Amino acid sequence: MAKWNRRITGWSGRKGKYYRKNLIIVLIVSSIPGFIIGAMVYWMAGGRLEKELLDMHNRQIEQRAANINDQLSNLELMLAHWAFDPKFDYSLSGMDFTLNHERAWDITKTLLVMQGSNTMPRNVELYLTGEQPVLFGPEYGTVPAAQAAAVYDKLLETEASTYWTEWAFEPAAPQQKELTLVHQIPGGSQKPFGALLLRMDAAKVGDMLRTMTPYDSGEVFMLQKSGDLFVSGSASDENAPFIETLRNAIGKRGGAGGSFLYDWEGETFAVTYGDFSRIADEWMYVSASPISSITAPVVAISRMIFLVSFCALLLAAILSWIASRKIYSPVGRLMQTLLPENPQYGEREDELTLIERHWQNLHGQQHALQYMLTEQLPHVQRSFLHQLFQGYLYAYSEEDLLSRMKQYKWEVEDCQFVVLYVQLTGISSLEGKFRSGDESLVTFAAVNIIGELAAEHFEQAETVNMHALSAGLLLIEPGAGPAAARIEAFCEELAATVNRMLKLQATVAYSAPLGAVTGIPRAFEAAKQAVSHRQFGGGNQIISLERPDREGQSGCIPQYSFSLERGLIQALRTGETEESERLLEEFLNTLCEGGAKVIDVQQGMLQLLGAILHAVMVAGIHPNQLYQGRNLYTELSQIHEPGLILSWFRGKVVAPFLAELSERSDAGIRRTIEQAMLYIQEHYMDNISLDSCADHIGTSPFLLSKSFKRVTGDNFIDYLTELRLDKAKELLRSTDLKMNEVAQQVGYQQSYFNRIFKKQEDITPTRYRELSRQEGVKPPDREAGIIKRL
């Protein structure tokens, strides 16, 4: 009631410029000579000098206050920039920094950079809540749960994500408060789990505030208008008598800023105050500087002149006031009607001009608001439908949803709703028409096509871009809703249009007519599930939720080939790139055979992905490090085409694994072959084979044979043969052993020894012995050459 009374009496209790003009006219007519003389003397003797002094003082204070405002704004911008940095995202929630010490060190360096980028903060801290609260200040540390709940957790309970506060960080000393800038992380999150803190240096804050008073004495302070924060340049208490009286005086004057003279204990202070617009709050600064010693003579003369002039004009003013009230009464009533809460406007402009301008502004605002509503309504409608489809509005009742739809200019009274879900396929088979990453562009084009086509067939139809080559469509029809045949025909035309314009196939699932808005999210989810049961390679498919036995709802159960899975895993373990890609393609083709459903194929490929990740772990490779923390299951579940699935598996899963195996295997292969060569040198006289050598060094015969050829350039059996023949040549040259004894010492039967020797050397062992003794021939040392290559 008091507020209403103030509105009604605002203009009658405080007249505006029009009223003053009338009053001045009457006053000037009655007292022109005295007014002119008094004004000239006052202006010449003191008024101008005093005004110049006060104006200069006020300009200094305002300029320095603007500098302080810029410093605080820079701190807010810096902290907001870091709060939205990916370093402080959701990955920090619940992180064990004792295991992730590199991440902890990175955070510490970041906080040190923030602290060093500005001289005002005394310390920059990062607090993370959880079962064991963590505090970087800037080094990593933990906070006792009791202290965290009493001090830090309260910083996360505010509705504002960024704010200034005066906070006590030591529970044992609540009176020791620090000016602190808080920004909850992650930036923009509705559920923050931590906060970045800029704890200001009290001494530097005080020095900054004292720049607003040009004298050694005086008082300067800054406070929130809500009363939650108070900072003094001289470390004065908020309840100090001088500060209390200043705040009361400023409260009586009101306004967003200004200056005035104030007497306190026999001394005059020039008080300047104004507002800072801080984050989600308003601050006020106050500077009180003693200037009585400078302006005392001027003030005395000014008072005398004012007294003389006032006495001369008093009688004329009283008479003028009475006449002006009568003249102003109609204008005052009109101002009460148009601007009941803004009487100060009339002090700057003529009331009649203000009334005319206000009427024009209202007319212009009406047109502007109407235009904005027309422009923004489609975006608001699509945003509402997107939330409705996704089930985000589950807490709203049917009446609330209908009311909101009416506000968004939909006709929903006695209407039925039909939900359609469209999934595009075939982008992987367009032979380069679209590049990787063009899915959003294709989806955008398809949504425009669907929207234009729906507008031709239905009075109310709204299309929503669901991304990932999918779209949602809501049809609103009065009465019993559109007939099933009509929707079926529309879906077929939609699919044909997409085929013709985008060269893609379309799967469309549509619901039965719904009588309640609250049923739309369930129908949309059911349509998505129905589309996931479509058949691979089936072209365009139209699915009705009323007829689940239609095409796309039934199909054979795909056969999961465990033999191909084992072959693929084995090929990956042995590093066979071509074989692994061939088996992967064959595995996917097996899943897609016989009209398999999308969801079944995706489940089969998810199973294969799990097997590959198990093989990665068995190989001693951590999947998170190999795949850089990506959620492969989520990525795979969002792919709906065989070609894209195959390409994704090759590039995102198989290729990194094979590359890592290749890097790790080079050094290991050389060590393995060295062990094999030592084994051959020690047992060449025995009946050794590729299998026995592989068993001895702990590998497979296939891998040993392949690696041996790769490292030495010779096959296993060729190397063994050359080594045995070299040993046989040495025995033939240096001993008189019989041929059967020489053959036995190098691991051969005599008959086979003679044949293999003759084949390799083109002479018999006996002839070789004769020639070597006659000519002193020594064959080259093959073994030494191979070891040298290794």
Secondary structure, DSSP 8 states (H G I E B T S, - for coil): -HHHHHHHHHHHHS--HHHHHHHHHHHHHHHHHHHHHHHHHHIIIIIHHHHHHHHHHHHHHHHHHHHHHHHHHHHHHHHHHHHTSGGGSGGGTT--TTT-HHHHHHHHHHHHHHHHT-SSEEEEEEEE-SSS-EEESSS--B--HHHIIIIIGGGGSSS-SEEEEEE---TT-TT--EEEEEEEESTT-SS--EEEEEEE-HHHHHHHHHTT-SSSSSEEEEEETTSS-EEETT---TT-HHHHHHHHHHHHH-SS-EEEEEEETTEEEEEEEEEEEETTEEEEEEEEEE-HHHHHHHHHHHHHHHHHHHHHHHHHHHHHHHHHHHHHHHHHHHHHHH-TT-TTHHHHS-HHHHHHHHHHHHHHHHHHHHHHHHHHHHHHHHHHHHHHHHTTTTTS-HHHHHHHHHHTT---TTEEEEEEEEEEE-GGGSTTSS-TTTHHHHHHHHHHHHHHHHHHH-SEEEEEEEETTEEEEEEEEETT---HHHHHHHHHHHHHHHHHHH--EEEEEE---BS-GGGHHHHHHHHHHHHHT-BTT--SEEEETT-TTSTTT--------HHHHHHHHHHHHTT-HHHHHHHHHHHHHHHHTTT-BHHHHHHHHHHHHHHHHHHHHHTT--HHHHTTT--HHHHHHT---HHHHHHHIIIIIIHHHHHHHHHHHHHHHHHHHHHHHHHHHHHTTS---HHHHHHHHTS-HHHHHHHHHHHHSS-HHHHHHHHHHHHHHHHHHH----HHHHHHHTT--HHHHHHHHHHHHSS-HHHHHHHHHHH------HHHHHHHH-
